[in-house]
Amino acid sequence: METKNLQRIALSSYFFLSGLCFSSWASRIPTLKDFFHLNDAQLGSLLLIMPFSALIGIVASGWLVSKFDTRKPLAASFVLFALALIGISFAKTTLILVVLLGLFSVFLRILNIAMNAQSISLQKEFNKKIIGSFHGIWSIGGVVGVLFSTVMLKLGVSIEVHLTSIGVITVLGSIIAYKYSLKNDKSTVGNKLVLGKPDPLIFYLGLLIFFAAICEGGMYDWSGIYFKEVVKEDIFTYGYLLFMTCMATSRIFLDKLLDRMSMAVMYIISGMLISIGILIAIIFPHFWTALIGFCLVGIGASAVFPMTYILAGKSKNYSPGMAISIVGTYAIIGVFIGPPLIGYLSHAFGLQYAFFILMFCGLMFIPISQLFFKSEKNQV
């Protein structure tokens, strides 16, 4: 098998394992909420530790991708990420949980930037588009994680056994993938952050990622709670599962869609689907209608992160790793604001009404994306 194909398989494995771990954690948030007897506002405050810690990961990853090949920080952060996940399941005090969530978030941010930087480097070895497929594989990992979580809940398996098994699989998989991952991809230029007036293109991409992070973060952290407390479904992972399934399916076909449709149009479609889906789930908070709404949100959200990272990787002022690191900072701010804000709004007005913030964020893709493409056209 050609080296580039082995490298693609190895990188795909990392994307899959990342989705698997993240969805396993997110699907167990209701379990942790019940164990620590948290209300929505308290849960929102707890979730604040993740984006705050991820800012450390942003700084660390920007430095790491400028000093080393991405494979070393990628493999190391994956192992530590998996160990933090296992630790979360055994946390018995809020303080220990906060520390482990912080570590989990730091390593998640490092591996995400390393993975996406490596995907842009590997894309250069292929004539056809492949970046969308990596995000599709991440979502497939997420679907597998939610499916596994659903089975664990149905069987009454403890969170300790559940997350430990996922963590062990991730450690073994990341070690095996390291052998075949991309080498010698350290950028020699564009690794320094330029202070002063921000690059307008990177700024608009950052805003897109900001609102996308609020949408996705809100769905990851609160969809299970929504199904449990608003839809009144005991197996609360159903909505999250369908959201992830629709996102994964859409991302599998994203590369082919981008060959036939411009990104400018795709951003508009994404924004409309997210907004309509959230509105359906809010107005009709019943099992099947909420599922349909979450399905539309999954389809709409599927393209935003991959497209924005592709555009960031084409920056003329920064290397792919540095551009993704800068844009990723906006994502952290979005995650910092989004899920906790939903928690506070839910505590004040109810979770059903708090979800209107996700509808607003979906609509914001439309004007911001058009400003980006207009600015890009003016610079040519």
C-alpha positions in Angstrom: 0.0 0.0 0.0 1.2 3.5 -0.8 2.7 5.5 2.0 0.1 8.3 1.6 -2.7 5.8 1.9 -1.3 4.4 5.1 -0.9 7.9 6.4 -4.5 8.6 5.5 -5.7 5.5 7.4 -3.6 6.4 10.4 -5.0 10.0 10.5 -8.5 8.6 10.0 -8.0 6.4 13.1 -7.1 9.5 15.2 -10.2 11.3 14.0 -12.3 8.3 14.8 -10.9 7.9 18.3 -11.3 11.6 19.0 -15.0 11.4 18.1 -15.4 8.2 20.1 -14.0 9.7 23.3 -15.7 13.0 23.0 -19.2 11.6 22.4 -18.6 9.0 25.2 -17.9 11.9 27.6 -20.8 14.1 26.3 -23.4 11.3 26.5 -22.6 10.7 30.1 -23.1 14.4 31.2 -26.6 13.6 32.5 -25.1 10.8 34.6 -22.5 13.1 36.2 -25.2 15.8 36.7 -27.3 13.4 38.7 -24.3 12.0 40.6 -23.2 15.4 41.8 -26.7 16.7 42.2 -26.2 19.7 39.9 -28.9 22.1 38.7 -28.7 23.6 35.2 -26.8 26.7 36.3 -24.3 24.6 38.3 -23.7 22.3 35.4 -23.2 25.4 33.2 -20.5 26.6 35.6 -18.9 23.2 35.7 -18.7 23.2 31.9 -16.9 26.6 31.9 -13.7 24.8 33.0 -13.4 23.1 29.6 -13.1 26.2 27.3 -11.0 28.0 30.0 -8.5 25.1 30.1 -8.6 24.7 26.3 -7.1 28.2 26.0 -4.0 26.6 27.5 -4.2 23.9 24.9 -4.4 26.6 22.1 -1.2 28.2 23.3 0.6 24.9 23.7 -0.5 23.5 20.4 0.5 26.7 18.5 4.0 26.3 20.0 4.2 22.5 19.4 3.2 22.6 15.7 5.8 25.2 15.1 8.6 23.3 16.8 7.8 19.6 16.0 6.2 17.4 13.4 2.5 17.1 14.3 2.7 13.3 14.9 4.6 13.6 18.3 2.2 16.0 20.1 -0.7 14.2 18.4 0.2 10.8 19.8 1.2 12.1 23.2 -1.9 14.2 23.7 -4.2 11.3 22.7 -2.8 9.0 25.4 -3.1 11.7 28.0 -6.6 12.6 26.7 -7.7 9.0 27.1 -6.3 8.8 30.6 -8.1 12.0 31.6 -11.4 10.4 30.3 -10.9 7.4 32.4 -10.2 9.6 35.4 -13.4 11.5 34.9 -15.4 8.4 35.5 -13.8 7.8 38.8 -14.1 11.3 40.1 -16.0 11.4 43.4 -15.6 15.0 44.4 -16.4 18.2 42.4 -12.8 19.4 42.8 -11.3 16.3 41.3 -13.8 16.4 38.5 -12.9 20.0 37.7 -9.2 19.1 37.5 -9.8 16.1 35.2 -12.1 18.0 33.0 -9.5 20.7 32.6 -6.8 18.2 31.6 -9.3 16.5 29.3 -10.0 19.8 27.6 -6.3 20.8 27.2 -5.3 17.6 25.5 -8.4 17.6 23.4 -7.5 21.0 22.0 -3.9 20.0 21.3 -4.9 16.9 19.4 -7.6 18.7 17.5 -5.2 21.3 16.1 -2.5 18.7 15.4 -5.1 16.5 13.5 -6.5 19.3 11.4 -3.0 20.6 10.6 -1.9 17.2 9.5 -5.1 16.8 7.4 -4.2 19.9 5.4 -0.7 18.7 4.9 -1.8 15.3 3.7 -4.4 16.9 1.3 -1.5 18.1 -0.8 -0.6 14.5 -1.6 -4.0 13.8 -3.1 -5.7 15.2 -6.2 -9.3 14.7 -4.8 -10.6 16.4 -1.7 -10.2 14.3 1.4 -10.5 16.8 4.4 -14.3 16.5 4.6 -13.9 12.7 5.0 -11.8 13.1 8.1 -14.5 15.1 9.8 -17.0 12.5 8.6 -14.9 9.8 10.3 -14.8 11.9 13.5 -18.6 12.0 13.4 -18.7 8.2 12.8 -16.6 7.8 15.9 -19.1 10.0 17.7 -22.0 7.9 16.5 -20.2 4.7 17.7 -19.6 6.4 21.0 -23.2 7.3 21.5 -24.4 3.9 20.4 -22.1 2.3 22.9 -23.2 4.7 25.6 -26.8 3.8 24.8 -26.1 0.1 25.2 -24.3 0.8 28.4 -27.3 2.7 29.8 -29.7 0.0 28.7 -27.6 -2.7 30.4 -27.0 -0.5 33.5 -23.2 -0.6 33.1 -21.4 1.8 35.4 -19.8 4.9 34.0 -16.4 3.7 35.4 -16.5 0.5 33.3 -17.9 2.4 30.3 -15.3 5.2 30.1 -12.4 2.9 31.1 -13.1 0.6 28.2 -13.2 3.6 25.8 -10.0 5.0 27.2 -8.1 1.7 26.8 -9.2 1.3 23.2 -8.1 4.9 22.5 -4.6 4.4 24.0 -4.0 1.2 22.1 -5.3 2.7 18.8 -3.3 5.9 19.1 -0.1 4.0 19.7 -0.6 1.8 16.6 -1.6 4.8 14.4 1.6 6.7 15.4 3.8 4.3 13.5 2.1 5.2 10.2 1.2 8.8 10.7 2.5 11.7 8.6 6.2 12.7 9.2 8.2 15.8 8.4 5.3 18.2 8.2 6.6 21.0 10.4 6.1 24.3 8.6 9.2 26.6 8.2 7.2 29.8 7.6 4.1 31.5 8.9 4.5 30.2 12.5 4.6 33.6 14.2 1.5 35.4 15.4 1.2 38.8 13.7 0.0 41.3 16.3 -1.9 44.5 15.4 -4.6 44.7 12.9 -6.2 41.3 12.5 -6.2 39.5 9.2 -9.8 40.2 8.0 -10.2 36.7 6.4 -9.0 34.9 9.5 -11.3 37.2 11.6 -14.4 36.2 9.6 -13.5 32.5 9.7 -13.0 32.9 13.4 -16.5 34.3 13.8 -17.9 31.4 11.8 -16.2 29.0 14.0 -17.3 30.9 17.1 -21.0 30.5 16.2 -20.5 27.0 15.0 -18.9 26.1 18.4 -21.9 27.5 20.2 -24.2 25.3 18.1 -22.2 22.1 18.3 -21.2 22.7 21.9 -24.8 23.3 22.9 -25.9 20.1 21.2 -23.1 18.0 22.6 -23.6 19.2 26.2 -27.3 19.8 26.4 -29.1 17.5 23.9 -29.1 14.6 26.4 -30.5 16.9 29.1 -33.1 18.2 26.6 -34.3 14.7 25.8 -34.4 13.7 29.5 -36.0 16.8 31.0 -38.0 18.4 28.1 -38.9 15.5 25.9 -39.1 13.2 29.0 -37.3 10.3 27.4 -35.6 7.8 29.8 -33.0 6.7 27.3 -31.8 10.3 26.9 -29.1 9.5 24.3 -31.6 9.1 21.4 -31.5 12.7 20.3 -27.8 13.0 20.6 -27.4 9.8 18.6 -29.5 11.0 15.7 -27.8 14.4 15.7 -24.4 12.6 15.4 -25.6 10.1 12.9 -26.9 12.8 10.6 -23.8 14.9 11.0 -21.6 11.8 10.2 -23.6 10.8 7.1 -23.5 14.4 5.8 -19.8 14.7 6.3 -19.1 11.5 4.4 -20.5 13.2 1.3 -19.2 16.6 2.0 -16.1 16.4 -0.3 -18.4 15.4 -3.3 -20.9 18.2 -2.4 -18.1 20.8 -2.4 -17.2 19.7 -5.9 -20.7 20.6 -7.1 -21.7 23.5 -4.8 -19.8 26.5 -3.6 -18.9 27.0 0.0 -20.8 30.3 -0.1 -24.1 28.5 -0.8 -23.2 25.7 1.7 -22.9 28.2 4.6 -26.4 29.6 3.8 -27.9 26.1 3.7 -26.1 25.1 6.9 -27.5 28.2 8.7 -31.0 27.6 7.6 -31.1 23.9 8.4 -29.7 24.5 12.0 -32.2 27.3 12.6 -35.2 25.4 11.3 -34.2 22.2 13.2 -33.9 24.0 16.5 -37.2 25.8 16.0 -39.0 22.5 15.3 -37.5 21.0 18.5 -38.5 24.0 20.6 -42.1 24.4 19.2 -42.8 20.6 19.2 -40.9 19.1 22.1 -42.1 15.6 21.5 -40.1 12.4 20.7 -40.4 12.2 16.9 -40.6 15.9 16.2 -37.5 16.6 18.4 -35.7 13.8 16.6 -36.5 15.4 13.2 -35.3 18.8 14.5 -32.0 17.3 15.9 -31.5 15.5 12.5 -31.8 18.8 10.6 -29.3 20.4 13.1 -26.9 17.6 12.5 -27.0 17.9 8.7 -26.7 21.7 8.9 -23.8 21.7 11.4 -21.8 19.0 9.5 -20.1 21.3 6.9 -19.2 24.4 8.9 -16.1 23.2 10.8 -14.6 21.3 7.9 -15.2 24.2 5.4 -13.8 26.8 7.7 -10.7 24.8 8.5 -10.1 24.2 4.7 -10.4 28.0 4.1 -8.1 28.7 7.1 -5.5 26.3 5.7 -5.3 28.5 2.6 -4.2 31.6 4.5 -1.4 33.5 2.9 -0.1 35.0 6.1 0.0 31.9 8.3 1.0 28.2 8.2 -1.9 25.8 8.3 -1.1 24.8 11.9 -0.9 28.4 13.1 -4.0 29.5 11.1 -6.1 26.7 12.6 -4.7 27.5 16.0 -5.8 31.1 15.7 -9.3 30.2 14.3 -9.5 27.6 17.0 -9.2 30.3 19.6 -12.6 31.7 18.4 -14.0 28.2 18.8 -12.8 28.1 22.4 -14.5 31.4 23.1 -17.7 30.0 21.5 -17.5 27.0 23.7 -16.7 29.2 26.7 -19.8 31.2 26.2 -22.3 28.8 24.6 -23.0 25.7 26.8 -22.6 27.7 30.1 -24.9 30.4 28.8 -27.5 27.8 27.9 -27.3 26.5 31.4 -27.9 29.9 33.0 -30.7 30.7 30.6 -32.2 27.3 31.2 -32.1 27.9 35.0 -33.9 31.2 34.5 -36.4 30.5 31.7 -36.3 26.8 31.0 -34.1 24.7 28.7 -36.7 24.8 25.9 -36.4 28.6 25.6 -32.7 28.6 26.2 -32.3 26.7 22.9 -33.3 29.8 21.0 -29.6 30.9 21.3 -28.7 28.0 19.0 -31.2 29.1 16.4 -29.7 32.7 16.4 -26.2 31.3 16.0 -27.2 29.2 13.0 -28.7 32.3 11.3 -25.4 34.2 11.9 -23.6 31.9 9.4 -25.3 33.6 6.5 -24.2 37.3 6.8 -20.7 36.4 8.2 -19.9 33.9 5.4 -21.0 36.4 2.7 -18.7 39.1 4.3 -15.8 36.6 4.1 -16.3 35.7 0.5 -16.8 39.4 -0.4 -13.5 40.3 1.4 -11.7 37.3 -0.2 -12.8 38.5 -3.7 -11.6 42.0 -3.0 -8.1 40.7 -2.1 -7.6 38.7 -5.3 
